[in-house]
Amino acid sequence: MAIKAVVFDLDGTLASFNLDYMAVRAEVRGFLLRKGIPASVISVNESIFEMLNKADIFLRNSGKSARTINKTRNEALDIVEKHEIEAAKTTGLLAGVTETLETLKKMKLKLGLCTINGQKSTDYILKRFRINKFFDAVVPRNKTKEVKPSPEHLETVLTALKTKPKEALLVGDSGRDMRCAREAGTVAVGVPTGISSQQELVSAGANYFITSITDLPCLIEKMNGV
């Protein structure tokens, strides 16, 4: 089946996002501790969303209302968003991104963005580098119930693109991206420009591996038999 759509991760795939993740995790963990989450339940070695999911479960089991749980989660994400917006101001596009997006659009492909970043920092980056015009669908964490590696995040993008999973590929720099793609039934393309090495991407389920985003058009042409 021919590839008709390409979905990208943002941080580490299209842009170099200068965010101190450990510092953000530490601040979010401190906030959750002040909300009564035991120190033994959450760790800075976990992703922010892993911490939040564990906090949700603890609060639910403690008899807290859904309103309280949602309020706690949203306040924690406000902390994350504050850091993201500051980091976005010093973010740079990776080499060849604009040219590659232009080429893919000339190939009549639909383009989507699937990012765990918040809406504000995502919009800021896309508009700052004038690449928002290339995307037919953008789904940050605010627009999906579950984020990557949950396939629901990618499925939300594919629904907006009106594209079947087998007609799309997800390009990302992390094992989270590869697992998300595989679970959604989409082709997983790894690029080592972010947090994961080639071996880590392959181990997480990458179907294809490219060394640069600029290799993507040629890969798709080969996949489509052009």
FENZINOR-V800159 format. One record per backbone hydrogen bond with DSSP energy under -0.5 kcal/mol. NH is the residue of the N-H (numbers start at 0). CO is the residue of the C=O. If there is no record, write none. Layout:
nh:NH co:CO
nh:NH co:CO
This chain:
nh:3 co:166
nh:4 co:166
nh:5 co:109
nh:6 co:168
nh:7 co:111
nh:8 co:170
nh:11 co:14
nh:12 co:9
nh:13 co:9
nh:14 co:9
nh:15 co:91
nh:16 co:14
nh:17 co:15
nh:17 co:86
nh:18 co:16
nh:20 co:18
nh:23 co:19
nh:24 co:20
nh:25 co:21
nh:26 co:22
nh:27 co:23
nh:28 co:24
nh:29 co:25
nh:30 co:26
nh:31 co:27
nh:32 co:28
nh:33 co:29
nh:34 co:30
nh:35 co:32
nh:36 co:31
nh:40 co:37
nh:41 co:37
nh:45 co:42
nh:50 co:46
nh:51 co:47
nh:52 co:48
nh:53 co:49
nh:54 co:50
nh:55 co:51
nh:56 co:52
nh:57 co:53
nh:58 co:54
nh:59 co:55
nh:60 co:56
nh:61 co:57
nh:62 co:59
nh:63 co:58
nh:68 co:64
nh:69 co:65
nh:70 co:66
nh:71 co:67
nh:72 co:68
nh:73 co:69
nh:74 co:70
nh:75 co:71
nh:76 co:72
nh:77 co:73
nh:78 co:74
nh:79 co:75
nh:80 co:76
nh:81 co:77
nh:82 co:78
nh:83 co:79
nh:84 co:80
nh:85 co:81
nh:86 co:82
nh:87 co:83
nh:88 co:84
nh:88 co:85
nh:89 co:86
nh:90 co:87
nh:91 co:15
nh:93 co:13
nh:96 co:93
nh:99 co:95
nh:100 co:96
nh:101 co:97
nh:102 co:98
nh:103 co:99
nh:104 co:100
nh:105 co:101
nh:106 co:102
nh:107 co:104
nh:108 co:103
nh:109 co:3
nh:111 co:5
nh:112 co:136
nh:113 co:7
nh:114 co:138
nh:121 co:117
nh:122 co:118
nh:123 co:119
nh:124 co:120
nh:125 co:121
nh:126 co:122
nh:127 co:123
nh:128 co:124
nh:129 co:126
nh:130 co:125
nh:131 co:125
nh:133 co:130
nh:134 co:131
nh:135 co:110
nh:136 co:110
nh:138 co:112
nh:140 co:116
nh:142 co:139
nh:143 co:140
nh:149 co:146
nh:152 co:149
nh:153 co:149
nh:154 co:150
nh:155 co:151
nh:156 co:152
nh:157 co:153
nh:158 co:154
nh:159 co:155
nh:160 co:156
nh:161 co:157
nh:161 co:158
nh:162 co:157
nh:166 co:163
nh:167 co:164
nh:168 co:4
nh:169 co:186
nh:170 co:6
nh:170 co:168
nh:171 co:169
nh:171 co:188
nh:177 co:173
nh:178 co:174
nh:179 co:175
nh:180 co:176
nh:181 co:177
nh:182 co:178
nh:183 co:179
nh:184 co:180
nh:184 co:181
nh:185 co:180
nh:186 co:164
nh:186 co:167
nh:188 co:169
nh:188 co:186
nh:189 co:187
nh:189 co:207
nh:190 co:171
nh:191 co:209
nh:192 co:190
nh:195 co:172
nh:200 co:196
nh:201 co:197
nh:202 co:198
nh:203 co:199
nh:204 co:201
nh:205 co:200
nh:206 co:187
nh:207 co:187
nh:209 co:189
nh:214 co:211
nh:215 co:212
nh:218 co:214
nh:219 co:215
nh:220 co:216
nh:221 co:217
nh:222 co:218
nh:223 co:219
nh:224 co:221
nh:225 co:220
